[in-house]
Structures are given as structure tokens and as C-alpha cells.
């Protein structure tokens, strides 16, 4: 009789353990699939047929057209730019905390900027008119993108990219550059491009007009997310800039629609008014570092203090 009872107990425990394994497996596959199924484009890929160095030019051309009011979207609004199948997000150099909400497609990639800037050869700089265009992206790194930079990208609460680097210029104009961590971030020098700077740009102290330009920065390119709701967050901290140190935290809630086109404009609800800007150009951050090139030769941006 005891053997029969023990056998039944053993059988019951075996069945319970079996179902526990099944439940855990299902929870792992479905409960964590959103977080653990995230993929990024590698630097040797061409997202949607366009290489990384050309995407940077597209990003800058967009962001430079964003007005000061549009660059500070209210929480719950949507600020993106869609170029082909790539969705570009708010430049984190704006600083502060933003919580935005957008509809996109399950066919859209997502371009996330970290510390980045452009450098154009305008008629008020001390650069010779015949300065090689390839040098402009180098200037963007050496004169604009200095500082101690940390960034992190999370999708559905899981960290998918981290950056920790320090750049500084020595008194004899030698770049000191140390990478502590660069996981799923790509450092990119842009292919030379022309940038058109409007009067009402969110980037202060700019020279309006169309100028040859270069750009440099660190970016993460997410591959399309599966249908459903997903949270994409990214942080930026830049120290060593004095009063212009930067700190930002941005979170997008994406309602990913299966096979749909998603937003193709920038929508910023403010006092129940929607501003729609058909934006095909893009952006930059420019920060003046002391004791470098003369102020008129650096694209200066008064980034928020922390």
C-alpha cells in the first residue's frame, strides 16, 4: 500500500515538474521574446540599401530643420523622421527627459543618436574654401564631439547597446581618445554632404545658408521590431564641457503595426494642436570646447546645463 502511495506521489511530482517546465518555457519564449529578440545592424551592413556614412548625413539634414519649439516635444507626443524605412529619433543633446509615443511599422529600422555633431565650411569660418571635404568630418570629431561620453540603449527594459568613451584635445592639438566600452554602438564619419541651415533651427549660433559639411558621431541602428508595443529608451551623459555638460533620458513607446508604413512626418501635439512637418532633412549637435579652434570656426550649440 505504501509503495502504491509513494508511486502516486512520485507520478504527481513528475507531472507537476513537467508542467512547470512547460510554463517556464512558454513564459521565456513569449514573455521575454520582445526583449531578447532585438537585433542591431552591424557597421558593415547597408540598412535598407544605404551605408552608415550616408545615414548620418540624412540625420543631420533632418535635425537642422527642427525648430526650437519642435525640439522640445511635450510628453505623449511623437517626434520622429522617417526616411525610406528608417525612423530617426530625437537628438539626445537636447537634454532633459522626454517620454514620446509613436506608431511605426514592423518593417522600420530605428536610428538612435548618441553624442554627435556636424562641421560645415561656411563663409564666416577661418577655413580655406578649398579645405578637403573629408577633413570636415574629422573636424567634427576633434572640435565638436569632445568630452567624457556614456550612453545606453534599452529595448523593453533590456540593455542592447552601451558606450563609454573619452575624447579630449591636448594643448598641442593632439586628440586623446579612449574607448572603455562600445557595444552595439558604431562610431561613424559621415560621407561629405551639403547641409541647408534655416533661420529657425533649434541649433543656436548657426550661419544660415547651404554649406559643404561633414559629421561624426556614435549611433545605434535597431533592426525592425515585431508587431506590438515596445519601449525604446536611450540615455546620454557628457562631462568635461563645463557649463555645457549634457544629460538626457528619452523613452519612446512604439506601437509597431504589422507591415504598415507608420509615421512619415513629425507630429507634436501642443495644446491640442498638431504640427506636421514634412521633413526630409536632418540634424546635429555642436558643442564649443574651450581652447580649440576660434569660436567662429566651431558650430556652437548651447546644450542644456545639468
Residue pairs with C-beta under 8 A, 6 or more apart in sequence:
33 226
34 155
34 156
34 225
34 226
34 228
34 230
35 155
35 156
35 157
35 158
36 158
37 226
38 155
38 156
38 158
38 160
38 222
38 223
38 225
39 222
39 223
40 160
40 161
40 184
40 220
40 221
40 222
40 223
41 47
41 52
41 109
41 221
41 222
41 223
42 186
43 52
43 186
43 188
46 52
47 55
47 86
47 109
47 221
48 84
48 85
48 86
48 109
49 84
50 58
50 84
50 86
51 191
52 186
52 188
52 219
52 221
53 188
53 189
53 190
53 191
54 190
54 191
54 193
55 86
55 111
55 188
55 219
55 221
56 116
56 188
56 189
56 190
56 191
56 215
56 216
56 217
56 219
57 190
57 191
57 193
57 213
57 215
57 282
58 83
58 86
58 88
58 282
59 88
59 111
59 113
59 116
59 215
59 219
59 282
59 283
60 118
60 190
60 193
60 195
60 213
60 215
60 281
60 282
60 283
60 284
61 193
61 195
61 196
61 280
61 281
61 282
61 283
62 81
62 83
62 88
62 279
62 280
62 281
62 282
62 283
63 88
63 91
63 202
63 203
63 281
63 282
63 283
63 284
64 118
64 195
64 196
64 197
64 198
64 201
64 203
64 206
64 281
64 282
64 283
64 284
65 196
65 198
65 201
65 277
65 279
65 281
65 282
65 283
66 201
66 202
66 266
66 277
66 279
66 283
67 200
67 201
67 202
68 200
68 201
68 202
69 270
70 79
70 202
70 266
70 268
70 275
70 277
71 90
71 91
71 94
71 202
72 94
72 96
73 79
73 90
73 98
73 100
73 268
74 268
74 269
74 270
75 98
75 99
75 100
76 99
76 100
76 101
76 269
77 100
77 101
77 267
77 268
77 269
77 270
78 100
78 101
78 102
78 103
78 263
78 266
78 267
78 268
79 89
79 90
79 98
79 100
79 266
79 267
79 268
80 87
80 88
80 89
80 102
80 104
80 252
80 263
80 266
81 87
81 88
81 266
81 279
81 280
81 282
82 88
82 104
82 108
82 262
82 263
82 264
82 265
83 280
83 282
85 105
85 107
85 108
85 109
85 224
86 108
86 109
86 110
86 111
86 221
87 102
87 104
87 108
87 109
87 110
87 111
87 262
87 263
88 111
88 113
88 282
89 110
89 111
89 112
89 113
89 232
89 234
89 250
89 252
90 98
90 100
90 250
91 113
91 116
91 283
91 284
91 285
92 113
92 114
92 151
92 234
92 235
92 236
92 246
92 248
92 250
93 113
93 115
93 116
93 236
93 238
93 246
93 248
93 285
93 287
93 301
93 303
94 202
94 248
94 303
94 304
95 246
95 247
95 248
95 303
95 304
95 305
95 306
96 248
96 249
96 304
97 248
97 249
97 250
98 248
98 249
98 250
98 251
99 250
99 251
99 253
100 250
100 251
100 252
100 253
101 252
101 253
101 254
101 255
102 252
102 253
102 254
102 255
102 262
102 263
102 267
103 254
103 255
103 257
103 260
103 262
103 263
104 110
104 225
104 254
104 255
104 256
104 257
104 262
104 263
105 224
105 256
105 257
105 258
105 259
105 260
105 261
105 262
106 224
106 225
106 226
106 227
106 256
106 257
106 258
106 259
106 260
107 224
107 259
108 224
108 256
108 262
109 221
109 222
109 223
109 224
110 221
110 222
110 225
110 232
110 254
111 219
111 220
111 221
111 222
112 153
112 161
112 219
112 220
112 221
112 222
112 232
112 234
113 217
113 218
113 219
114 149
114 151
114 163
114 185
114 217
114 218
114 219
114 220
114 234
114 236
115 145
115 147
115 149
115 151
115 217
115 218
115 236
115 238
115 246
115 285
116 145
116 215
116 216
116 217
116 218
116 219
116 284
116 285
117 140
117 144
117 145
117 215
117 216
117 217
117 284
117 285
117 286
117 287
117 299
117 301
118 140
118 144
118 190
118 195
118 213
118 214
118 215
118 284
118 286
118 299
119 136
119 137
119 139
119 140
119 143
119 144
119 213
119 214
119 215
119 216
119 286
119 298
119 299
120 136
120 195
120 197
120 207
120 211
120 212
120 213
120 214
120 299
121 127
121 129
121 131
121 136
121 211
121 212
121 213
122 207
122 209
122 211
123 207
123 209
124 207
124 296
125 296
125 297
126 293
126 294
126 296
126 297
127 297
133 192
133 212
133 214
134 192
134 214
135 214
136 192
136 212
136 213
136 214
136 215
137 189
137 190
137 192
137 214
137 215
137 216
138 189
138 214
138 216
139 214
139 293
140 189
140 190
140 214
140 215
140 216
140 217
141 167
141 175
141 189
141 216
142 169
142 175
142 292
143 169
143 289
143 292
143 293
143 297
143 298
144 216
144 285
144 286
144 287
144 289
144 298
144 299
145 167
145 216
145 217
145 287
146 167
146 168
146 169
146 240
146 241
146 287
146 289
146 292
147 166
147 167
147 168
147 238
147 239
147 240
147 241
147 245
147 246
147 287
147 289
148 165
148 166
148 238
148 239
148 240
149 163
149 164
149 165
149 166
149 167
149 218
149 236
149 237
149 238
150 163
150 164
150 235
150 236
150 237
151 161
151 162
151 163
151 185
151 218
151 234
151 235
151 236
151 237
152 159
152 161
152 162
152 163
152 234
152 235
153 159
153 160
153 161
153 162
153 184
153 220
153 222
153 232
153 233
153 234
154 160
154 231
154 232
154 233
154 234
155 222
155 225
155 230
155 231
155 232
156 230
156 231
157 231
160 184
160 220
160 222
161 183
161 184
161 185
161 220
162 181
162 182
162 183
162 184
162 185
163 181
163 182
163 183
163 185
163 218
164 179
164 180
164 181
164 182
165 177
165 178
165 179
165 180
165 181
165 182
165 218
166 176
166 177
166 178
166 180
166 240
167 175
167 176
167 177
167 178
168 175
168 176
168 240
169 175
169 176
169 289
169 291
169 292
170 176
171 291
182 218
184 220
185 218
185 219
185 220
186 218
186 219
186 220
186 221
187 216
187 217
187 218
188 216
188 217
188 218
188 219
189 214
189 215
189 216
190 213
190 214
190 215
190 216
192 212
192 213
192 214
193 212
193 213
193 214
193 215
194 210
194 211
194 212
194 213
195 210
195 211
195 213
195 281
195 284
196 209
196 210
196 281
197 203
197 206
197 207
197 208
197 209
197 210
197 211
198 208
199 208
202 283
203 283
203 284
203 285
203 286
203 299
203 301
204 300
204 301
204 302
205 299
205 300
205 301
205 302
206 299
215 284
220 234
222 232
224 256
225 254
225 256
226 256
227 256
227 257
227 258
228 256
229 253
229 254
229 255
229 256
230 253
230 254
230 256
231 251
231 252
231 253
231 254
232 251
232 252
232 254
233 249
233 250
233 251
233 252
234 250
235 248
235 249
235 250
236 246
236 247
236 248
237 246
237 247
238 245
238 246
238 247
238 287
238 303
239 245
241 287
241 289
241 303
242 290
243 305
244 287
244 288
244 302
244 303
244 305
245 303
245 305
245 306
246 287
246 303
246 304
246 306
247 304
247 306
248 304
264 278
265 276
265 277
265 278
265 279
266 275
266 276
266 277
266 279
267 274
267 275
267 276
268 274
268 275
284 299
284 301
285 301
285 303
286 298
286 299
286 300
286 301
287 300
287 301
287 303
288 295
288 298
288 300
288 301
289 298
292 298
